[in-house]
């Protein structure tokens, strides 16, 4: 028997903003009409990927969760994500030769873009 990731649940404080950002960032779409506090995003038609669920939270603190996004062109993808509203994590110390960049989504949640 195999176990696999079925969904990543991401806590957010602004559901509509997060739907917009993550749909564009990952080329995902809403699986169905979102609830008042929960939305499910899946890959656009014909693409594969892990489902991303967005859960509305009341805490202003970024939640403890993490996604690694793998890319064949990290520099281009980081630039694209920055234009969508992501920010580079300013207080991150990278080890020598690191193959990733740490960003924050518009809600302050960190994620990495890893050079494949």
C-alpha angles and dihedrals in degrees: 000000000000127000120204140168109275097178141350112223113214121193113221138172097211111044098186094048090049092048089053096045098045094041090056096038095052101026089244133145136206112276090210138341107305123248118235090267106018138053132178121212124194133178118282115265112295095018130102129221146118119294115250117210119196116207121193111234130186097213116099091210114098109253124246103255134109141200127195112208113200118212138178088210107036096171093055093045093049089051091049092049091049090056089053092057106275120132131209111252100249102198097050120123113208122206117234112281095013115169098206142071122212116223136174123226118227089273093056097255115142125232135163134233107210124197106236 
